[in-house]
Amino acid sequence: MVAVRLDERLDRALLARVQAAPARGARSRVIIRTVDGRPATALIEAVGGVAGRYFPWLGGQVAIVPDASLDRL
């Protein structure tokens, strides 16, 4: 497994949401791109999110996830 710094995976706005998440309980709509380009449904559901449409040409999947889980994706 390759270690990736959190600030390389999330933009400034999402980093702020991760930090504020425990108090707010908010959710975010994101696009999750995987290394192999396959759907991330199992990962999304494992963090309490709802998997949305998968775009094969992008190698990414839309999801709504708890802000507190953004750092685990």
Backbone as CSV, one residue per row, in Angstrom:
resi,resn,N_x,N_y,N_z,CA_x,CA_y,CA_z,C_x,C_y,C_z
1,MET,0.838,-1.170,0.000,0.000,0.000,0.000,0.889,1.241,0.000
2,VAL,0.537,2.219,-0.792,1.289,3.455,-0.889,0.685,4.475,0.063
3,ALA,1.509,5.059,0.917,1.022,6.083,1.833,0.891,7.403,1.082
4,VAL,-0.244,8.044,1.241,-0.497,9.330,0.601,-0.914,10.309,1.688
5,ARG,-0.315,11.475,1.680,-0.681,12.489,2.662,-2.115,12.922,2.435
6,LEU,-2.818,13.193,3.524,-4.219,13.579,3.450,-4.410,14.826,2.613
7,ASP,-3.512,15.796,2.721,-3.681,17.037,1.974,-3.422,16.873,0.481
8,GLU,-2.909,15.726,0.061,-2.741,15.439,-1.361,-3.996,14.822,-1.959
9,ARG,-4.859,14.272,-1.106,-6.078,13.627,-1.590,-7.296,14.528,-1.483
10,LEU,-7.289,15.439,-0.526,-8.443,16.299,-0.290,-8.062,17.758,-0.496
11,ASP,-8.963,18.512,-1.109,-8.684,19.942,-1.280,-8.925,20.681,0.046
12,ARG,-8.636,21.966,0.054,-8.723,22.764,1.278,-10.125,22.735,1.897
13,ALA,-11.154,22.809,1.072,-12.529,22.808,1.587,-12.874,21.476,2.258
14,LEU,-12.457,20.371,1.655,-12.747,19.067,2.265,-11.939,18.852,3.537
15,LEU,-10.697,19.341,3.576,-9.908,19.251,4.805,-10.603,19.990,5.944
16,ALA,-11.165,21.153,5.660,-11.888,21.913,6.676,-13.107,21.134,7.157
17,ARG,-13.785,20.443,6.249,-14.951,19.641,6.636,-14.551,18.474,7.532
18,VAL,-13.421,17.846,7.241,-12.942,16.741,8.080,-12.703,17.236,9.497
19,GLN,-12.099,18.385,9.627,-11.778,18.933,10.946,-13.025,19.352,11.714
20,ALA,-14.061,19.809,11.027,-15.287,20.265,11.683,-16.326,19.158,11.821
21,ALA,-16.116,18.032,11.197,-17.119,16.971,11.098,-17.668,16.455,12.420
22,PRO,-16.855,16.192,13.443,-17.425,15.612,14.658,-18.527,16.470,15.274
23,ALA,-18.395,17.776,15.150,-19.391,18.659,15.741,-20.628,18.813,14.858
24,ARG,-20.473,18.715,13.559,-21.577,19.003,12.647,-22.362,17.790,12.200
25,GLY,-21.705,16.666,12.023,-22.390,15.484,11.507,-22.825,15.630,10.060
26,ALA,-22.137,16.478,9.322,-22.515,16.770,7.932,-22.041,15.673,6.977
27,ARG,-22.553,15.739,5.748,-22.190,14.801,4.696,-21.776,15.599,3.470
28,SER,-20.955,14.982,2.636,-20.479,15.631,1.419,-20.685,14.726,0.223
29,ARG,-20.971,15.349,-0.916,-21.037,14.619,-2.182,-19.658,14.722,-2.812
30,VAL,-19.062,13.574,-3.104,-17.700,13.529,-3.638,-17.622,12.566,-4.814
31,ILE,-16.532,12.644,-5.544,-16.211,11.644,-6.560,-14.975,10.912,-6.072
32,ILE,-15.086,9.610,-5.958,-13.982,8.779,-5.481,-13.372,8.071,-6.678
33,ARG,-12.085,8.308,-6.884,-11.358,7.645,-7.970,-10.436,6.607,-7.361
34,THR,-10.462,5.412,-7.917,-9.631,4.328,-7.414,-8.405,4.138,-8.300
35,VAL,-7.385,3.529,-7.734,-6.145,3.289,-8.465,-6.395,2.401,-9.676
36,ASP,-7.235,1.387,-9.501,-7.489,0.458,-10.607,-8.675,0.876,-11.476
37,GLY,-9.334,2.002,-11.136,-10.433,2.495,-11.950,-11.746,1.761,-11.781
38,ARG,-11.828,0.880,-10.798,-13.052,0.108,-10.586,-13.961,0.808,-9.579
39,PRO,-15.237,0.428,-9.506,-16.159,1.036,-8.543,-15.678,0.870,-7.098
40,ALA,-16.054,1.823,-6.263,-15.640,1.824,-4.862,-16.827,1.600,-3.930
41,THR,-17.843,0.906,-4.404,-19.077,0.720,-3.642,-18.826,0.143,-2.249
42,ALA,-18.025,-0.897,-2.138,-17.779,-1.521,-0.831,-17.105,-0.548,0.134
43,LEU,-16.147,0.219,-0.346,-15.458,1.200,0.493,-16.421,2.295,0.942
44,ILE,-17.220,2.782,0.023,-18.177,3.845,0.336,-19.149,3.380,1.415
45,GLU,-19.687,2.187,1.259,-20.634,1.657,2.242,-19.957,1.351,3.573
46,ALA,-18.689,0.961,3.542,-17.955,0.650,4.778,-17.768,1.875,5.672
47,VAL,-17.729,3.060,5.070,-17.570,4.278,5.873,-18.909,4.958,6.152
48,GLY,-20.014,4.268,5.840,-21.340,4.797,6.125,-21.897,5.704,5.053
49,GLY,-21.338,5.607,3.850,-21.789,6.447,2.748,-22.787,5.748,1.845
50,VAL,-23.277,6.507,0.882,-24.217,5.996,-0.109,-23.546,6.112,-1.472
51,ALA,-23.365,4.968,-2.121,-22.726,4.945,-3.437,-23.686,5.426,-4.505
52,GLY,-23.146,6.227,-5.408,-23.934,6.730,-6.525,-23.423,6.177,-7.840
53,ARG,-23.620,6.934,-8.874,-23.270,6.506,-10.230,-21.765,6.315,-10.398
54,TYR,-21.407,5.278,-11.136,-20.012,4.967,-11.473,-19.751,5.413,-12.907
55,PHE,-18.647,6.097,-13.118,-18.262,6.574,-14.442,-17.011,5.844,-14.906
56,PRO,-17.150,4.812,-15.758,-15.988,4.030,-16.179,-14.936,4.860,-16.910
57,TRP,-15.350,5.832,-17.695,-14.398,6.652,-18.447,-13.558,7.533,-17.524
58,LEU,-14.060,7.794,-16.313,-13.346,8.591,-15.329,-12.608,7.720,-14.316
59,GLY,-13.068,6.486,-14.176,-12.521,5.617,-13.140,-12.912,6.112,-11.769
60,GLY,-14.118,6.695,-11.691,-14.570,7.267,-10.430,-16.045,7.041,-10.191
61,GLN,-16.433,7.213,-8.930,-17.810,6.961,-8.529,-18.281,8.096,-7.622
62,VAL,-19.491,8.551,-7.868,-20.100,9.572,-7.025,-20.530,8.913,-5.718
63,ALA,-20.394,9.650,-4.616,-20.814,9.126,-3.320,-21.216,10.277,-2.411
64,ILE,-22.078,9.975,-1.469,-22.394,10.901,-0.385,-21.872,10.224,0.873
65,VAL,-20.934,10.880,1.530,-20.265,10.272,2.689,-20.258,11.227,3.870
66,PRO,-20.224,10.676,5.078,-20.100,11.535,6.261,-18.756,12.280,6.211
67,ASP,-18.786,13.564,6.557,-17.545,14.335,6.549,-16.484,13.709,7.451
68,ALA,-16.909,13.101,8.542,-15.963,12.477,9.470,-15.231,11.304,8.823
69,SER,-15.752,10.777,7.714,-15.126,9.641,7.034,-14.259,10.033,5.853
70,LEU,-14.228,11.311,5.500,-13.468,11.740,4.332,-12.002,11.350,4.412
71,ASP,-11.443,11.393,5.602,-10.013,11.065,5.743,-9.729,9.580,5.612
72,ARG,-10.761,8.736,5.594,-10.549,7.291,5.436,-10.710,6.814,4.005
73,LEU,-11.058,7.713,3.113,-11.260,7.329,1.719,-9.985,7.466,0.921
